[in-house]
Amino acid sequence: MDELFVSISSTFSKTSCITDLLLPLELDRIEAQRSTDASHDQQNRTYLPMNIHGSQDFSQSGGDGAKPLTGDTESVQEFLSNLRLSDLFTLPGEDVQMTPEIFSEMSDGNKECLEKLRSHGTPMERLKSDTGDSVLHLAATWGHLELVKEIVSECPRLLLEQNSSDQTPLHVAAHSGHTTIVEAFVALVTFSSARLCNEESERMNPYVLKDKDGNTALYYAIEGHYFEMAVCLVNANQDAPFLGNKYGVSSLFVAINTGDVSLVKAILKIIGNKDLKGKKSNLESKLQGQKSLAHVALVTQSIAYVLDVILDEYPSLMDERDINGWTCLSLAAHIGYYEGVCNLLERSTKGVYVCDQDGSFPIHTAAEKGHENIVEEFIKRCPGSKHLLNKLGQNVLHIAAKNGKFWISNMLIINKDTEHLGVGQDVDGNTPLHLAVMNWHFKSITWLARSSKILKVRNKNGLRARDIAEREVKPHYIFQERWTLALLLHAIHSRGFESVHSLTKPSVPLDPKNNRDYVNTLLLVAALVATMTFAAGFTIPGGFNSSAPHLGRATLATNPTLFIFLVLDILAMQSSVATIGILIWAQLGDPVLIRSSLHVALPLLLFALLCMPLAFLFGVVTAVGHVKWLVVIICIISVLFFSWAIFVLGPHVMLQRSYVSPKYAGDFLVTFMQYKDIIGLFVSLIKFLFCGCY
């Protein structure tokens, strides 16, 4: 390794003669790295609330959360007094490639490596790794504080040196979370700046230097949640918090996003104690990139902390718009931040009547996203907001119905103060019911069609909601469309002001190939039912007598539950066999035969599928009827399953038939819609109990 140091020293001696030529260029490069928007008043600058020069011992520790370092004042003074300020802006010679041995030793914090470099006259300040890191970069990256102090004392210029990513040692120390090293760098800059002329003091400012992504050291400190370090850097330089990176994100922006109140307060206090207008103007002039600070606080949903701090200091930010043209109230309504909406309304309600760029008001935004509690809050605090219209002349109920927000539509239509919104018409003459039908939102139909007056309203094309549904429903089977039509026709029939003969319309196969696959699937299901029920008929519960006088007869032949089991099993088998025979005709591919076959086969198959589990239930009861508690449990489970099966299979079969009674079938569909969510919750509960997941 000694030969290696001698070789590097020889290389340096050949290049040192051009120092005088490189120095002016180096100073210009340093000046170019400074932010053009940052102004520095070193004499009036505030620093860390601690005695940097004499009350800290920079011990060998790193990372955020390090305890304040006290004592050993002489060590700190020695570290600072040994600085060679004459070399602060001098970097002689050319870069020398750092060998793997030196790279490893420096990364490991080996101070003996420095002694060898000095003994051989190796240019420590010009050593660079493959990524452009200096020896100070490596020591700062791995948190070797003693090594950092020794390097800085000898080569303070390295503090401003940047690697291939344009990061200084301050950047890498902040990114790695070494708070004590960052504090050492701050002490160095503070000590040096006080002993330099104004021009040189301006250059000695690593806080505003940016890497290739435009990030400062403060940005990385805040991003890494090293808040003690961040406060140190904020107090060291008052311009860095407002500098934006290439994405327009400033350190203040990130601090708000992390939700650290004390840090945000410290940054905002920099603006000064001017009047509100002057403070806002000063903030806008300093802050680079995105300026919608209150919007960021809302997105992070830190209502009790950062948002209050920002709006208490700058109340006018509540009326600012973000890049999407949203006010704070619109954004809070959009993301469903109820506490944020309440906070903003307590400060001022004028934002309720300010529309976005698309003409929507905050109450419309909340309705569109389905935030029922926020819509209620708007109407509670500002009753007149329910009458607000967007550019299409649509009220809040229009928006809820159009976007299928069932609970909001239900809340508004059953409330006496808002039920009149149901007959409101937009610029095209459409009521909320028209819009719900156009978008096939079947959940809202039952509530929106409560009034005969609403059902009779025609839009500017002379169409009622029923006309639109019957005209727009596609001839082939689409479940959501046919269900919407059925619920609407049932509502019309139940009001009794117009005749309805059937809740459905004849369907046409969408695709012959897909229709053939569908028929084959039904055939397979029917065949399985027939096979299982046939086998069950010869495996009677209780077995057979093996002795006279009833040899070969069922042992429990007189048991009524066995009789029910056999009846249900026979019905299931015969229905499935009939289904198979009917579906064979559908295999011919004739659309008329397919439609006719499905019209008969589907109800038969549904009947067989319902009879089979009932037969199983009575078969089990026959075998264990003497255990009463077990019979009760089995019956409860079976009833729940049977109800679920009816609710799942019933609408599928009904809506494919060419005629469905508007009375009984309609009541069933309405009941199914009302309890569908409850059944879904029950199924999820079963999955959770038996599968351990939803």
GIDAZI-V975696 format. One record per residue. N is the residue number from 0. PSI is psi in whole degrees, 0 to 359 (* if undefined). D_LAST is the distance of its C-alpha to the last C-alpha in Angstrom with 2 decimals. Layout:
n=N psi=PSI d_last=D_LAST
n=N psi=PSI d_last=D_LAST
This chain:
n=0 psi=332 d_last=63.41
n=1 psi=321 d_last=66.78
n=2 psi=325 d_last=67.82
n=3 psi=315 d_last=64.65
n=4 psi=321 d_last=65.54
n=5 psi=320 d_last=69.13
n=6 psi=317 d_last=67.95
n=7 psi=321 d_last=65.73
n=8 psi=323 d_last=68.62
n=9 psi=319 d_last=70.96
n=10 psi=319 d_last=68.61
n=11 psi=321 d_last=68.43
n=12 psi=333 d_last=72.26
n=13 psi=338 d_last=72.59
n=14 psi=347 d_last=70.34
n=15 psi=343 d_last=71.38
n=16 psi=346 d_last=74.37
n=17 psi=17 d_last=72.31
n=18 psi=316 d_last=70.84
n=19 psi=332 d_last=73.01
n=20 psi=326 d_last=71.80
n=21 psi=335 d_last=68.05
n=22 psi=312 d_last=68.12
n=23 psi=321 d_last=68.51
n=24 psi=322 d_last=65.79
n=25 psi=319 d_last=63.41
n=26 psi=321 d_last=64.04
n=27 psi=322 d_last=63.33
n=28 psi=322 d_last=60.01
n=29 psi=317 d_last=58.96
n=30 psi=325 d_last=59.98
n=31 psi=335 d_last=57.97
n=32 psi=342 d_last=54.76
n=33 psi=148 d_last=55.03
n=34 psi=132 d_last=53.13
n=35 psi=343 d_last=55.54
n=36 psi=354 d_last=53.96
n=37 psi=129 d_last=54.35
n=38 psi=142 d_last=57.51
n=39 psi=127 d_last=58.50
n=40 psi=86 d_last=60.76
n=41 psi=329 d_last=60.96
n=42 psi=328 d_last=63.36
n=43 psi=5 d_last=61.14
n=44 psi=145 d_last=57.81
n=45 psi=151 d_last=55.64
n=46 psi=184 d_last=54.30
n=47 psi=143 d_last=52.09
n=48 psi=57 d_last=52.94
n=49 psi=161 d_last=54.56
n=50 psi=93 d_last=57.81
n=51 psi=322 d_last=56.94
n=52 psi=335 d_last=60.48
n=53 psi=1 d_last=61.24
n=54 psi=16 d_last=58.46
n=55 psi=143 d_last=55.84
n=56 psi=108 d_last=55.73
n=57 psi=85 d_last=53.65
n=58 psi=172 d_last=52.55
n=59 psi=81 d_last=50.56
n=60 psi=155 d_last=47.03
n=61 psi=178 d_last=44.48
n=62 psi=156 d_last=41.06
n=63 psi=153 d_last=39.90
n=64 psi=7 d_last=40.39
n=65 psi=146 d_last=43.73
n=66 psi=152 d_last=46.03
n=67 psi=138 d_last=49.12
n=68 psi=124 d_last=51.92
n=69 psi=160 d_last=55.18
n=70 psi=179 d_last=58.56
n=71 psi=49 d_last=60.51
n=72 psi=323 d_last=62.06
n=73 psi=325 d_last=64.68
n=74 psi=317 d_last=62.07
n=75 psi=315 d_last=60.55
n=76 psi=323 d_last=64.01
n=77 psi=319 d_last=65.01
n=78 psi=315 d_last=61.98
n=79 psi=323 d_last=62.78
n=80 psi=341 d_last=66.55
n=81 psi=358 d_last=66.44
n=82 psi=135 d_last=64.93
n=83 psi=86 d_last=67.18
n=84 psi=339 d_last=66.90
n=85 psi=336 d_last=69.51
n=86 psi=13 d_last=67.05
n=87 psi=323 d_last=64.21
n=88 psi=19 d_last=64.44
n=89 psi=126 d_last=66.21
n=90 psi=85 d_last=64.48
n=91 psi=157 d_last=67.30
n=92 psi=189 d_last=67.12
n=93 psi=164 d_last=64.42
n=94 psi=142 d_last=60.99
n=95 psi=132 d_last=61.10
n=96 psi=128 d_last=58.30
n=97 psi=130 d_last=56.65
n=98 psi=159 d_last=56.70
n=99 psi=326 d_last=53.72
n=100 psi=313 d_last=55.62
n=101 psi=320 d_last=56.10
n=102 psi=315 d_last=52.51
n=103 psi=318 d_last=51.22
n=104 psi=317 d_last=53.68
n=105 psi=319 d_last=52.94
n=106 psi=332 d_last=49.16
n=107 psi=356 d_last=49.74
n=108 psi=27 d_last=51.93
n=109 psi=109 d_last=55.16
n=110 psi=339 d_last=58.05
n=111 psi=334 d_last=60.62
n=112 psi=324 d_last=59.72
n=113 psi=320 d_last=61.12
n=114 psi=320 d_last=64.37
n=115 psi=322 d_last=64.77
n=116 psi=319 d_last=64.19
n=117 psi=318 d_last=66.86
n=118 psi=332 d_last=69.30
n=119 psi=4 d_last=69.23
n=120 psi=27 d_last=69.29
n=121 psi=134 d_last=65.95
n=122 psi=85 d_last=64.77
n=123 psi=323 d_last=61.60
n=124 psi=345 d_last=60.96
n=125 psi=1 d_last=60.94
n=126 psi=132 d_last=58.62
n=127 psi=140 d_last=55.50
n=128 psi=182 d_last=52.57
n=129 psi=332 d_last=51.13
n=130 psi=12 d_last=48.79
n=131 psi=11 d_last=51.71
n=132 psi=138 d_last=50.90
n=133 psi=176 d_last=53.90
n=134 psi=329 d_last=54.38
n=135 psi=324 d_last=53.33
n=136 psi=314 d_last=50.03
n=137 psi=316 d_last=49.28
n=138 psi=321 d_last=50.30
n=139 psi=324 d_last=48.26
n=140 psi=319 d_last=45.14
n=141 psi=6 d_last=45.11
n=142 psi=30 d_last=46.23
n=143 psi=90 d_last=49.73
n=144 psi=315 d_last=51.42
n=145 psi=320 d_last=54.86
n=146 psi=322 d_last=55.06
n=147 psi=315 d_last=54.12
n=148 psi=319 d_last=56.93
n=149 psi=319 d_last=59.45
n=150 psi=316 d_last=58.58
n=151 psi=323 d_last=58.63
n=152 psi=325 d_last=61.93
n=153 psi=324 d_last=63.51
n=154 psi=72 d_last=61.78
n=155 psi=338 d_last=60.45
n=156 psi=334 d_last=60.41
n=157 psi=342 d_last=57.31
n=158 psi=333 d_last=55.26
n=159 psi=358 d_last=55.62
n=160 psi=141 d_last=55.18
n=161 psi=145 d_last=52.19
n=162 psi=194 d_last=50.48
n=163 psi=341 d_last=49.42
n=164 psi=11 d_last=46.45
n=165 psi=27 d_last=48.94
n=166 psi=136 d_last=47.49
n=167 psi=170 d_last=49.91
n=168 psi=329 d_last=49.64
n=169 psi=322 d_last=48.43
n=170 psi=308 d_last=45.50
n=171 psi=326 d_last=44.46
n=172 psi=319 d_last=44.95
n=173 psi=319 d_last=42.78
n=174 psi=326 d_last=40.09
n=175 psi=350 d_last=40.11
n=176 psi=24 d_last=40.03
n=177 psi=90 d_last=43.47
n=178 psi=317 d_last=44.59
n=179 psi=327 d_last=47.94
n=180 psi=319 d_last=48.98
n=181 psi=319 d_last=48.24
n=182 psi=324 d_last=50.33
n=183 psi=318 d_last=53.09
n=184 psi=319 d_last=53.12
n=185 psi=319 d_last=53.29
n=186 psi=320 d_last=56.22
n=187 psi=312 d_last=57.93
n=188 psi=318 d_last=57.62
n=189 psi=312 d_last=58.79
n=190 psi=316 d_last=61.73
n=191 psi=317 d_last=62.78
n=192 psi=326 d_last=62.52
n=193 psi=344 d_last=64.82
n=194 psi=9 d_last=67.49
n=195 psi=160 d_last=67.32
n=196 psi=169 d_last=68.95
n=197 psi=317 d_last=66.93
n=198 psi=316 d_last=66.49
n=199 psi=326 d_last=65.32
n=200 psi=324 d_last=63.11
n=201 psi=323 d_last=61.36
n=202 psi=330 d_last=60.69
n=203 psi=67 d_last=59.36
n=204 psi=81 d_last=56.01
n=205 psi=351 d_last=53.00
n=206 psi=332 d_last=50.58
n=207 psi=359 d_last=50.74
n=208 psi=141 d_last=50.70
n=209 psi=149 d_last=47.75
n=210 psi=191 d_last=46.21
n=211 psi=335 d_last=45.48
n=212 psi=1 d_last=42.33
n=213 psi=14 d_last=44.45
n=214 psi=141 d_last=42.84
n=215 psi=172 d_last=44.98
n=216 psi=324 d_last=44.63
n=217 psi=322 d_last=43.43
n=218 psi=314 d_last=40.54
n=219 psi=326 d_last=39.29
n=220 psi=317 d_last=39.83
n=221 psi=318 d_last=37.67
n=222 psi=324 d_last=35.00
n=223 psi=5 d_last=34.81
n=224 psi=31 d_last=34.64
n=225 psi=80 d_last=38.05
n=226 psi=327 d_last=39.22
n=227 psi=317 d_last=42.37
n=228 psi=318 d_last=43.47
n=229 psi=318 d_last=42.65
n=230 psi=321 d_last=44.80
n=231 psi=314 d_last=47.57
n=232 psi=325 d_last=47.54
n=233 psi=317 d_last=47.38
n=234 psi=335 d_last=50.40
n=235 psi=330 d_last=52.18
n=236 psi=130 d_last=52.01
n=237 psi=358 d_last=51.44
n=238 psi=331 d_last=50.90
n=239 psi=322 d_last=48.10
n=240 psi=340 d_last=45.26
n=241 psi=359 d_last=46.11
n=242 psi=132 d_last=46.47
n=243 psi=151 d_last=43.92
n=244 psi=190 d_last=42.75
n=245 psi=348 d_last=42.86
n=246 psi=4 d_last=39.61
n=247 psi=21 d_last=41.12
n=248 psi=121 d_last=39.10
n=249 psi=169 d_last=41.27
n=250 psi=324 d_last=40.80
n=251 psi=320 d_last=40.76
n=252 psi=315 d_last=37.92
n=253 psi=322 d_last=35.90
n=254 psi=320 d_last=36.91
n=255 psi=321 d_last=35.54
n=256 psi=327 d_last=32.28
n=257 psi=342 d_last=31.92
n=258 psi=22 d_last=32.71
n=259 psi=109 d_last=35.63
n=260 psi=312 d_last=37.87
n=261 psi=322 d_last=40.95
n=262 psi=317 d_last=41.08
n=263 psi=318 d_last=40.79
n=264 psi=317 d_last=43.51
n=265 psi=322 d_last=45.72
n=266 psi=316 d_last=45.49
n=267 psi=333 d_last=46.11
n=268 psi=341 d_last=49.11
n=269 psi=329 d_last=50.77
n=270 psi=327 d_last=51.41
n=271 psi=170 d_last=53.91
n=272 psi=59 d_last=54.85
n=273 psi=178 d_last=56.04
n=274 psi=165 d_last=55.62
n=275 psi=317 d_last=52.31
n=276 psi=318 d_last=53.69
n=277 psi=322 d_last=55.23
n=278 psi=318 d_last=52.13
n=279 psi=320 d_last=49.97
n=280 psi=319 d_last=52.61
n=281 psi=320 d_last=52.82
n=282 psi=314 d_last=49.06
n=283 psi=325 d_last=49.03
n=284 psi=328 d_last=51.98
n=285 psi=320 d_last=50.47
n=286 psi=127 d_last=46.85
n=287 psi=155 d_last=46.20
n=288 psi=215 d_last=43.31
n=289 psi=136 d_last=40.62
n=290 psi=0 d_last=41.91
n=291 psi=73 d_last=39.11
n=292 psi=318 d_last=38.46
n=293 psi=326 d_last=37.13
n=294 psi=321 d_last=34.56
n=295 psi=317 d_last=33.26
n=296 psi=324 d_last=33.04
n=297 psi=318 d_last=31.00
n=298 psi=322 d_last=28.51
n=299 psi=348 d_last=28.08
n=300 psi=44 d_last=27.73
n=301 psi=62 d_last=30.25
n=302 psi=317 d_last=31.79
n=303 psi=359 d_last=33.63
n=304 psi=270 d_last=35.19
n=305 psi=316 d_last=35.96
n=306 psi=317 d_last=35.96
n=307 psi=320 d_last=38.42
n=308 psi=315 d_last=40.59
n=309 psi=311 d_last=40.86
n=310 psi=334 d_last=41.54
n=311 psi=324 d_last=43.95
n=312 psi=322 d_last=45.93
n=313 psi=78 d_last=45.63
n=314 psi=331 d_last=44.85
n=315 psi=343 d_last=45.76
n=316 psi=340 d_last=42.75
n=317 psi=335 d_last=40.71
n=318 psi=356 d_last=42.58
n=319 psi=157 d_last=42.25
n=320 psi=146 d_last=40.25
n=321 psi=190 d_last=38.11
n=322 psi=341 d_last=38.38
n=323 psi=0 d_last=36.32
n=324 psi=13 d_last=38.75
n=325 psi=140 d_last=36.38
n=326 psi=171 d_last=37.71
n=327 psi=319 d_last=35.84
n=328 psi=321 d_last=34.91
n=329 psi=319 d_last=33.61
n=330 psi=316 d_last=31.46
n=331 psi=321 d_last=30.01
n=332 psi=325 d_last=29.28
n=333 psi=316 d_last=27.73
n=334 psi=357 d_last=25.20
n=335 psi=30 d_last=24.53
n=336 psi=88 d_last=26.26
n=337 psi=314 d_last=27.34
n=338 psi=323 d_last=29.30
n=339 psi=319 d_last=31.07
n=340 psi=315 d_last=32.09
n=341 psi=319 d_last=33.50
n=342 psi=315 d_last=35.34
n=343 psi=321 d_last=36.93
n=344 psi=327 d_last=37.90
n=345 psi=330 d_last=39.57
n=346 psi=318 d_last=41.67
n=347 psi=142 d_last=42.59
n=348 psi=2 d_last=41.54
n=349 psi=336 d_last=43.60
n=350 psi=340 d_last=40.65
n=351 psi=331 d_last=39.16
n=352 psi=18 d_last=42.03
n=353 psi=122 d_last=41.89
n=354 psi=161 d_last=40.32
n=355 psi=184 d_last=38.83
n=356 psi=333 d_last=40.46
n=357 psi=5 d_last=38.79
n=358 psi=2 d_last=40.15
n=359 psi=141 d_last=36.91
n=360 psi=163 d_last=37.05
n=361 psi=324 d_last=34.35
n=362 psi=327 d_last=33.40
n=363 psi=319 d_last=32.86
n=364 psi=317 d_last=30.65
n=365 psi=319 d_last=28.44
n=366 psi=321 d_last=28.30
n=367 psi=323 d_last=27.51
n=368 psi=357 d_last=24.42
n=369 psi=25 d_last=23.34
n=370 psi=88 d_last=24.14
n=371 psi=317 d_last=25.34
n=372 psi=328 d_last=26.44
n=373 psi=320 d_last=28.58
n=374 psi=317 d_last=30.22
n=375 psi=321 d_last=31.07
n=376 psi=319 d_last=32.54
n=377 psi=313 d_last=34.71
n=378 psi=325 d_last=36.06
n=379 psi=314 d_last=36.63
n=380 psi=327 d_last=38.60
n=381 psi=81 d_last=40.18
n=382 psi=329 d_last=40.48
n=383 psi=346 d_last=42.40
n=384 psi=341 d_last=39.55
n=385 psi=342 d_last=38.13
n=386 psi=356 d_last=41.16
n=387 psi=140 d_last=40.68
n=388 psi=144 d_last=40.68
n=389 psi=190 d_last=39.70
n=390 psi=339 d_last=41.97
n=391 psi=6 d_last=40.94
n=392 psi=25 d_last=41.92
n=393 psi=136 d_last=38.37
n=394 psi=184 d_last=37.36
n=395 psi=326 d_last=34.03
n=396 psi=324 d_last=33.09
n=397 psi=313 d_last=33.99
n=398 psi=315 d_last=31.59
n=399 psi=316 d_last=28.67
n=400 psi=320 d_last=29.42
n=401 psi=325 d_last=29.94
n=402 psi=9 d_last=26.58
n=403 psi=30 d_last=24.65
n=404 psi=91 d_last=23.89
n=405 psi=314 d_last=23.73
n=406 psi=324 d_last=23.68
n=407 psi=318 d_last=26.61
n=408 psi=317 d_last=28.52
n=409 psi=314 d_last=28.05
n=410 psi=317 d_last=29.19
n=411 psi=324 d_last=32.22
n=412 psi=335 d_last=33.40
n=413 psi=352 d_last=33.41
n=414 psi=128 d_last=35.15
n=415 psi=331 d_last=38.92
n=416 psi=343 d_last=39.62
n=417 psi=358 d_last=37.53
n=418 psi=336 d_last=37.55
n=419 psi=345 d_last=40.62
n=420 psi=341 d_last=38.53
n=421 psi=335 d_last=37.40
n=422 psi=4 d_last=40.89
n=423 psi=143 d_last=41.21
n=424 psi=140 d_last=42.05
n=425 psi=194 d_last=41.61
n=426 psi=338 d_last=44.28
n=427 psi=3 d_last=43.61
n=428 psi=9 d_last=43.77
n=429 psi=136 d_last=40.08
n=430 psi=171 d_last=38.44
n=431 psi=326 d_last=34.74
n=432 psi=319 d_last=34.38
n=433 psi=313 d_last=36.06
n=434 psi=322 d_last=33.64
n=435 psi=320 d_last=30.55
n=436 psi=318 d_last=32.04
n=437 psi=326 d_last=33.06
n=438 psi=6 d_last=29.51
n=439 psi=44 d_last=28.02
n=440 psi=87 d_last=25.82
n=441 psi=332 d_last=25.72
n=442 psi=327 d_last=23.83
n=443 psi=345 d_last=26.88
n=444 psi=313 d_last=29.48
n=445 psi=321 d_last=29.63
n=446 psi=320 d_last=30.40
n=447 psi=334 d_last=32.61
n=448 psi=25 d_last=34.66
n=449 psi=331 d_last=35.56
n=450 psi=137 d_last=39.13
n=451 psi=331 d_last=41.72
n=452 psi=320 d_last=43.24
n=453 psi=320 d_last=40.20
n=454 psi=335 d_last=40.07
n=455 psi=347 d_last=43.74
n=456 psi=135 d_last=43.66
n=457 psi=145 d_last=44.68
n=458 psi=190 d_last=44.16
n=459 psi=345 d_last=47.03
n=460 psi=5 d_last=46.72
n=461 psi=21 d_last=47.30
n=462 psi=135 d_last=43.85
n=463 psi=173 d_last=41.79
n=464 psi=322 d_last=38.02
n=465 psi=319 d_last=38.55
n=466 psi=319 d_last=40.93
n=467 psi=316 d_last=38.50
n=468 psi=313 d_last=35.68
n=469 psi=331 d_last=38.07
n=470 psi=325 d_last=39.67
n=471 psi=343 d_last=36.67
n=472 psi=134 d_last=34.39
n=473 psi=149 d_last=34.56
n=474 psi=329 d_last=36.21
n=475 psi=165 d_last=33.48
n=476 psi=115 d_last=30.21
n=477 psi=113 d_last=27.68
n=478 psi=312 d_last=25.22
n=479 psi=321 d_last=24.81
n=480 psi=315 d_last=28.58
n=481 psi=328 d_last=29.49
n=482 psi=319 d_last=27.10
n=483 psi=314 d_last=28.60
n=484 psi=317 d_last=32.05
n=485 psi=316 d_last=31.40
n=486 psi=322 d_last=30.16
n=487 psi=315 d_last=33.14
n=488 psi=325 d_last=35.62
n=489 psi=319 d_last=34.34
n=490 psi=319 d_last=34.86
n=491 psi=316 d_last=38.34
n=492 psi=318 d_last=39.14
n=493 psi=335 d_last=38.06
n=494 psi=339 d_last=40.32
n=495 psi=15 d_last=43.15
n=496 psi=359 d_last=45.07
n=497 psi=142 d_last=44.57
n=498 psi=142 d_last=44.38
n=499 psi=122 d_last=41.31
n=500 psi=324 d_last=41.76
n=501 psi=150 d_last=38.35
n=502 psi=354 d_last=34.91
n=503 psi=170 d_last=34.59
n=504 psi=150 d_last=36.78
n=505 psi=138 d_last=37.51
n=506 psi=154 d_last=35.33
n=507 psi=137 d_last=36.68
n=508 psi=137 d_last=34.93
n=509 psi=317 d_last=33.79
n=510 psi=125 d_last=34.57
n=511 psi=319 d_last=36.51
n=512 psi=312 d_last=34.69
n=513 psi=325 d_last=31.19
n=514 psi=322 d_last=32.53
n=515 psi=320 d_last=33.85
n=516 psi=322 d_last=30.52
n=517 psi=316 d_last=28.98
n=518 psi=320 d_last=31.79
n=519 psi=323 d_last=31.41
n=520 psi=317 d_last=27.75
n=521 psi=322 d_last=28.82
n=522 psi=318 d_last=31.64
n=523 psi=317 d_last=29.42
n=524 psi=315 d_last=27.19
n=525 psi=320 d_last=30.39
n=526 psi=320 d_last=31.96
n=527 psi=318 d_last=29.12
n=528 psi=316 d_last=29.30
n=529 psi=318 d_last=33.07
n=530 psi=313 d_last=33.02
n=531 psi=319 d_last=30.73
n=532 psi=328 d_last=32.51
n=533 psi=316 d_last=35.88
n=534 psi=324 d_last=35.08
n=535 psi=332 d_last=33.80
n=536 psi=339 d_last=37.19
n=537 psi=5 d_last=39.01
n=538 psi=62 d_last=36.73
n=539 psi=136 d_last=37.42
n=540 psi=138 d_last=35.89
n=541 psi=343 d_last=38.65
n=542 psi=196 d_last=40.55
n=543 psi=155 d_last=44.23
n=544 psi=139 d_last=47.53
n=545 psi=11 d_last=49.49
n=546 psi=161 d_last=52.80
n=547 psi=158 d_last=55.26
n=548 psi=357 d_last=55.77
n=549 psi=50 d_last=52.27
n=550 psi=128 d_last=51.75
n=551 psi=357 d_last=48.75
n=552 psi=160 d_last=47.54
n=553 psi=133 d_last=44.12
n=554 psi=322 d_last=44.20
n=555 psi=39 d_last=42.25
n=556 psi=334 d_last=43.95
n=557 psi=358 d_last=44.81
n=558 psi=123 d_last=41.30
n=559 psi=330 d_last=40.10
n=560 psi=330 d_last=36.43
n=561 psi=322 d_last=37.59
n=562 psi=315 d_last=39.46
n=563 psi=321 d_last=36.38
n=564 psi=313 d_last=34.43
n=565 psi=320 d_last=37.20
n=566 psi=312 d_last=37.51
n=567 psi=322 d_last=33.87
n=568 psi=318 d_last=33.86
n=569 psi=317 d_last=37.03
n=570 psi=318 d_last=35.76
n=571 psi=317 d_last=32.60
n=572 psi=315 d_last=34.75
n=573 psi=323 d_last=37.42
n=574 psi=320 d_last=35.13
n=575 psi=322 d_last=33.40
n=576 psi=320 d_last=36.82
n=577 psi=322 d_last=38.07
n=578 psi=317 d_last=35.15
n=579 psi=315 d_last=36.06
n=580 psi=321 d_last=39.66
n=581 psi=319 d_last=38.93
n=582 psi=341 d_last=36.63
n=583 psi=325 d_last=39.41
n=584 psi=325 d_last=41.40
n=585 psi=341 d_last=38.67
n=586 psi=346 d_last=39.07
n=587 psi=341 d_last=42.47
n=588 psi=359 d_last=40.94
n=589 psi=121 d_last=42.94
n=590 psi=323 d_last=40.89
n=591 psi=317 d_last=42.60
n=592 psi=322 d_last=41.84
n=593 psi=312 d_last=38.20
n=594 psi=317 d_last=37.79
n=595 psi=321 d_last=39.77
n=596 psi=315 d_last=37.99
n=597 psi=327 d_last=34.49
n=598 psi=326 d_last=35.83
n=599 psi=320 d_last=36.66
n=600 psi=321 d_last=34.25
n=601 psi=313 d_last=30.95
n=602 psi=322 d_last=31.77
n=603 psi=316 d_last=33.05
n=604 psi=321 d_last=29.99
n=605 psi=317 d_last=27.78
n=606 psi=319 d_last=30.15
n=607 psi=319 d_last=29.98
n=608 psi=331 d_last=26.18
n=609 psi=325 d_last=26.30
n=610 psi=326 d_last=29.25
n=611 psi=310 d_last=27.84
n=612 psi=330 d_last=25.03
n=613 psi=321 d_last=27.57
n=614 psi=320 d_last=30.09
n=615 psi=318 d_last=27.78
n=616 psi=311 d_last=27.20
n=617 psi=333 d_last=30.97
n=618 psi=318 d_last=31.63
n=619 psi=318 d_last=29.51
n=620 psi=324 d_last=31.12
n=621 psi=321 d_last=34.48
n=622 psi=326 d_last=33.89
n=623 psi=28 d_last=32.53
n=624 psi=339 d_last=34.10
n=625 psi=347 d_last=35.99
n=626 psi=94 d_last=32.91
n=627 psi=315 d_last=32.30
n=628 psi=326 d_last=29.22
n=629 psi=323 d_last=27.42
n=630 psi=319 d_last=28.52
n=631 psi=314 d_last=27.12
n=632 psi=316 d_last=23.64
n=633 psi=319 d_last=23.78
n=634 psi=319 d_last=25.05
n=635 psi=314 d_last=22.38
n=636 psi=318 d_last=19.55
n=637 psi=320 d_last=21.66
n=638 psi=316 d_last=22.44
n=639 psi=316 d_last=18.89
n=640 psi=318 d_last=18.16
n=641 psi=318 d_last=21.51
n=642 psi=318 d_last=20.96
n=643 psi=318 d_last=17.70
n=644 psi=320 d_last=19.65
n=645 psi=316 d_last=22.52
n=646 psi=328 d_last=20.61
n=647 psi=313 d_last=19.00
n=648 psi=331 d_last=22.19
n=649 psi=305 d_last=24.78
n=650 psi=325 d_last=24.71
n=651 psi=318 d_last=24.61
n=652 psi=315 d_last=27.79
n=653 psi=314 d_last=29.51
n=654 psi=354 d_last=29.43
n=655 psi=351 d_last=31.09
n=656 psi=152 d_last=34.01
n=657 psi=339 d_last=37.21
n=658 psi=128 d_last=37.72
n=659 psi=130 d_last=35.33
n=660 psi=129 d_last=36.79
n=661 psi=345 d_last=36.33
n=662 psi=287 d_last=36.36
n=663 psi=317 d_last=34.05
n=664 psi=324 d_last=31.73
n=665 psi=317 d_last=31.51
n=666 psi=321 d_last=30.61
n=667 psi=316 d_last=27.85
n=668 psi=320 d_last=26.41
n=669 psi=317 d_last=26.67
n=670 psi=318 d_last=24.99
n=671 psi=316 d_last=22.18
n=672 psi=322 d_last=21.74
n=673 psi=327 d_last=21.88
n=674 psi=3 d_last=19.32
n=675 psi=317 d_last=16.96
n=676 psi=325 d_last=14.71
n=677 psi=319 d_last=14.91
n=678 psi=319 d_last=14.02
n=679 psi=322 d_last=10.96
n=680 psi=322 d_last=9.95
n=681 psi=318 d_last=11.01
n=682 psi=318 d_last=9.06
n=683 psi=323 d_last=5.67
n=684 psi=318 d_last=7.62
n=685 psi=317 d_last=8.78
n=686 psi=320 d_last=5.82
n=687 psi=319 d_last=5.46
n=688 psi=322 d_last=9.22
n=689 psi=338 d_last=10.06
n=690 psi=345 d_last=7.93
n=691 psi=12 d_last=7.18
n=692 psi=163 d_last=3.79
n=693 psi=* d_last=0.00
